[in-house]
Amino acid sequence: MANWGKTHEIQITETPRKGRRSSTPIYQTDLGSTYFGDSLGVLKTKPLGEHRGNVQLVFTSPPFPLNTKKNYGNLQGEEYIRWFTKFAPLLRDMVTEDGSIVIEIGNAWIPGEPVMSTQVLEAFLRFLKKGNLHLCQEFIWYNPARLPSPVEWVNKERVRVKDAFTRIWWMSPTTRPKADNRKVLREYSSSMKRLIETGKYNAGPRPSEHHIGTESFKTDNNGAIPPNVGGVEALPSLDVAITPKRFAELLEQNTNLLKAANTLSTDDYRRFCLDRGAPVHPARMPSTLVDFFVKFLTDEGDTVLDPFAGSNSTGAVAQSLRRRWLSVEANWTYASHSIGRFDPTSIASTCDEITVTEMDHTSTGQAQDEDTHAADASSSSTSEMPLFTS
């Protein structure tokens, strides 16, 4: 848990200083660096260029081509497609020959009509072609907590159902990128555990033309291989009566890392922003989703890049898994306050606009419990000299 405001305090300027170079990180840890600026430019700077061909995984979620303008920016139509495809050769050059590019992106709708747009699909196909990439697999991220949208057609006219998923595309320069699904196995369901334990099941041919052998399900492989669609199998059939208790059991047995609701309101990053009067990024990537792909496609010590970092979930997860990481974000407030995802003791350096100081607790004692510490916080002071300088 981050200790901002407990062991360390931080000062962040409202705006970056004029003339600052995008090639200078705004903060660094022992494993990674965060950069502020337009990714199209930052990726071409010398510091990022030194990583060209050495990034094992690009994991990111670029702005969607939404009809409603968002604070974190978005384009529309052909303008969006041209902008998006510019990143294909840049990211292709960044990854290793057996590296991966994983992009999560939402759906788009035709303005003023209850009809879905094909912009995202068109942009993706052009991205593949321009980057000379292979589509390794498509994933679906089902978000059960997503608010009903598009509001006009779902809530008002009631002519569409809730749009509750986004696509995740896994691409690579090669048809056989580094990957190991044994690193993302999920726990067996209760029924599968019983099957392995008893060894009793109906062997033989199935209507799908698969043949289930007598020994097929008797081996314990330490977990089940997750599907590329998360959470859907947890929904009961409409023609089966089911109790709330049974539904909860199904949910627990079948959900996996690709079902990642982003509803946690007390996470360290959110609290860090609110305590400092800064806006919280409205489209935060759930850590469990990042965790899945980082484990699946990289090893400890590999480098992970996120060119649309937002609140830097990617960097924080990579740090926790001992991967090297690089993050780029074009919004100063989001970029600078993403430092709140990291424990202050892990920060190795900051830029001039960010000052970290260690709090002096000699007058209150560090051994006090949380409540006493909070009550005596007013007696704490900060050291006069900052811990880090650019």
RASUL-V79072 format. One line per field, one symbol per residue. ss: DSSP state (H for helix, E for strand, L for the rest). burial: + if it has 24 or more other C-alpha atoms within 12 Angstrom, else -. A space follows every 50 residues. Layout:
ss: ???
burial: ???
This chain:
ss: LLLELLLEEEEELLLLLLLLLLLLLLEEELLEEEEELLHHHHLLLHHHHL LLLLEEEEEELLLLLLLLLLLLLLLLHHHHHHHHHHHHHHHHHHEEEEEE EEEEELLLELLLLLLELLHHHHHHHHHHHHHLLEEEEEEEEELLLLLLLL HHHHHHLLLLLLLLEEEEEEEELLLLLLLLHHHHLELLLHHHHHHHHHLL LLLEELLLLLEELLLLLLLLLLLELLLLELLHHHLLLLLLLLLHHHHHHH HHHHLLLLELLLLLLLLHHHHHHHHLLLLLLLLLLLHHHHHHHHHHHLLL LLEEEELLLLLLHHHHHHHHLLLEEEEEELLHHHHHHHHHHLLHHHEEEE LLLEEEEEEELLLLLLLLLHHHHHHLHHHLEELLLLLLLL
burial: -+++++++++++---+-----+++++++++++++++++++++++---+-- +++++++++++++++++----++-+++--++-++++++++++++++++++ +++++++++-------+-+++-++++++-++-++++++++++++----++ ------------+++++++++++---+++---++-++++--+---+---- ----------------+------+++++++++--+--------------+ --++++++++++-----++++++----++++-+++++++++++++++++- -+++++++++++++++++++++++++++++++++++++++++++++++++ +++++++++-+---------------+--+-+----++--
